[in-house]
Amino acid sequence: MNLTITFFVSLLIALVGVIPPGLLNMTAAKISIKEGYSRGLVFSLGVCVIVIIQTLIAVIFARYLSKHSEVVRILQQVAFVLFVLITVYFFY
């Protein structure tokens, strides 16, 4: 039940993030103008399916990371090293 609620809240937030004009919406508009309304609708439905899949993967990873704090600690250490290396690279 908790996973389901988290998924649908995340999906709602992800879809709200896709609504403003952006690359996907402009592409859908261009396809609708050049190839017809139905092609644009199919493209938009494809985008929605991809957003649903991305949201599901994000919820699964978030659930895994919340249960395994040692993985989070290792990821933080790796991220720290990477940011230090990137910082040194940009200074030179």
N, C-alpha and C positions, 0 to 999 in steps of 0.2 A: 504494500500500500504506500509506504513512504517513497519507494523508488518511482512509483507511478505519479505521485503528486509532484515530486521533484522534476520528473521528466516533463510533465505538462507545463509547469511554471517556467522551466528553462526553455521549452519550445515557444511559449508565448513571448518570452523576452527575446529569443533569437528572431522570431518573425517580426517583432516590432523593430529590431535592428535592421531588417532587410527592407522595410517599408519605405524609408526616405529615399529620395532620388540618389541613385548610385550606379555603379557599373552594370549590375545585373538588370536593374529597372530600365536603364537606357538601352541595353542590348535587347530586352524584351520589346521595348517600343520600336526599335529599329527593325526587328524581325517582323513585328505586326504591320509596320508600314510597307516593308518591301515584299514580304512573302504571304501576308494575310493574317487575319485575326486568329484563325485556328492554330497556325504555327506559333504565334506569339503566346497563345494560351498553353500549348504543349510545352514550350520552353519554360514558362512560369511554373507550371506544375512540376517540371523536372527540377527546377531550383528549389521548390518547396520540399520535394523528396530528399534532396541532398541536405537541406537544412535539418530535416527530421533525423537523418542518419548521423549527421555531425553532432546534433544535440544528444542523441542516444549514446554515442561514443563518449562525449564529454561527461555525461552523468555517470556512466560506468566507471570511467577513470577517476572521477571525483569520489565516488563511493569507495573504490579501491584505495585511493590515497588517504581517505579519512580513516580507514581501518588499519593502515600500515604506516605508522609515523616514522619508522626507520627508513622507508623509501623516500619520504619527504625530506628527511635530514640529509640523505645521500644526494638527492637532487639539488638541495640548497648548496651543498658543498661544491658540486660540479658547476652549478651556475655561478658561484662566487669566483671559481678559478677561471671560467670562461670570460666573465666580465673584467677580471683583472687583466687577462691576456688581450682582450679587445681594447682596454684602456691604454695599455702599453703600446699596442699597435698604432692607435690613433695619435699618441703623443709623438711617435716617430713618423 
